[in-house]
Amino acid sequence: MRAALPPVVLAALALAGCGGSTAAKPSVVGPLGQGGKGVWLFRPAGEPKRLVIFFHGQGGPSETTPANHRPWIDHLVRKGAVVLYPRYETNYSRAVLGNAEAGVRRAMERLGPQSLPVLALGYSRGAALAVEYAAAAPGRRLPVPDAVESVNPVPFGEWTHATNLRPLRHGTTLSMLVSQDDPQATQGLTMLLNRLRRVEFPPEHVQLHVARSHGSFTADHIAPLSALPAARAAYWAPTDALLARLSRSS
């Protein structure tokens, strides 16, 4: 018969995490880094399944923290994603791509080497910035997105110059998700698609989706900030489906 361990030993093992079944909890640290080069790092419980880089919109101090998007981020984390939230500005800045890259690099230094499917997910200004990041990442030794989800895009993320989209890998899936009642996003989508057309990005890798208004739900520019069931179905569900396809093909 195996000898019983003394209670003090059992307590020590429990504190050390040995012999128990308690899973690790999701965690968040940030901002790591100063000013516009800061970044938040969200980790799931257990082994991560994917990496999501979340590019926020132009909205002043409220957008430069994860607060507006926390329900969506928490949802992604629960489904096994590591989420990076680069600040890229502290209020308003024309130059943001370099800061976003610095934030991603800092987060990856903390996270360590990963071999995960990568999604660049952007909202409003961040929707264009996500595409620009995907084009710049291969030359910067940063995580290169396998797919980009652009939600209610404006034409440009970086405003000091037109980012060259030609290095964007032709195998990248570009999913454009536009709210039905958002004229700004419709115009931004048209201009962003024109940028992609000029660099001969393969149109078969571009997916267009419309989030539609119904009942009391209005699919407008700020609708992706909502965590109501209609908003989750309109914006979270297509992103989950895209991530699921990335995981199967990885």
C-alpha positions, 0 to 999 in steps of 0.5 A, spaced: 500 500 500 502 506 498 504 511 504 499 517 505 503 523 504 503 528 510 498 534 510 503 539 510 506 535 503 500 535 500 499 543 501 506 544 498 504 540 492 497 544 491 501 550 492 506 548 487 501 546 482 503 539 482 498 533 482 492 538 481 487 539 475 486 546 476 487 549 469 491 556 468 487 562 468 487 567 462 491 573 463 493 580 461 499 585 462 499 592 459 501 597 457 508 594 456 512 600 453 511 607 453 506 612 449 504 610 442 509 604 443 505 601 448 501 594 447 497 589 451 498 582 451 492 577 453 493 570 454 488 564 454 488 559 459 492 553 456 496 552 450 494 558 445 491 556 438 492 562 434 494 569 435 490 575 434 493 582 433 487 587 434 488 594 431 483 599 434 480 605 431 481 613 431 477 615 437 482 618 442 484 616 449 478 611 449 480 607 443 487 607 446 486 602 451 482 595 450 476 598 454 471 599 448 473 592 445 474 588 451 468 583 450 470 581 443 477 580 446 475 576 452 471 572 447 477 571 442 481 569 449 476 564 451 476 561 444 484 560 445 487 566 442 493 570 444 491 577 443 495 583 442 493 590 442 498 595 440 496 602 442 500 605 436 498 612 439 496 616 445 491 621 443 491 622 435 497 621 431 498 621 423 504 616 424 502 610 427 504 604 423 511 604 426 508 605 433 504 599 432 510 595 429 514 597 436 508 594 440 507 588 436 515 586 437 515 588 444 509 583 446 512 578 442 519 579 446 515 577 452 511 572 449 517 568 446 517 564 439 510 562 437 508 557 431 500 559 430 495 562 425 495 569 425 489 574 424 490 581 424 483 584 426 482 591 425 476 596 426 475 603 423 482 606 422 485 600 425 482 596 419 486 599 414 492 599 419 491 591 419 492 591 411 498 595 412 501 591 417 500 585 413 504 588 408 510 591 412 510 585 417 514 580 412 520 585 411 520 587 419 521 580 422 514 580 425 508 575 425 505 575 418 498 575 418 495 569 414 488 573 414 486 580 415 479 582 418 477 589 416 471 591 420 468 598 417 475 600 414 477 607 412 482 608 406 488 609 410 491 607 417 498 610 416 497 618 414 504 620 413 505 617 407 501 611 403 504 605 405 506 600 400 501 594 399 505 590 394 509 586 399 502 583 401 503 576 401 498 573 395 496 567 399 493 572 405 485 572 406 483 579 406 476 579 409 472 586 409 466 586 413 462 593 412 456 595 416 450 596 412 448 603 415 455 606 415 456 610 409 463 612 411 465 604 411 462 603 404 467 609 401 473 607 405 472 600 403 472 602 396 478 606 396 482 600 400 480 595 394 482 600 389 489 600 393 489 593 393 487 593 385 493 597 384 498 593 387 495 587 383 493 583 389 489 577 387 481 578 388 480 571 389 483 572 396 478 578 398 472 576 401 466 581 402 461 581 408 455 586 410 453 586 417 445 588 416 441 592 420 434 588 423 429 589 428 432 594 433 439 593 431 443 598 427 449 596 423 452 602 423 460 605 424 460 603 432 456 597 432 462 593 432 463 596 439 457 592 442 457 586 445 449 585 444 447 578 441 446 581 434 452 585 434 456 578 436 452 575 430 454 580 425 461 581 427 464 576 432 461 570 428 464 571 421 471 572 425 470 566 429 469 562 422 475 565 419 479 563 425 476 556 424 478 556 417 485 558 419 486 553 424 484 547 420 489 549 414 495 550 419 
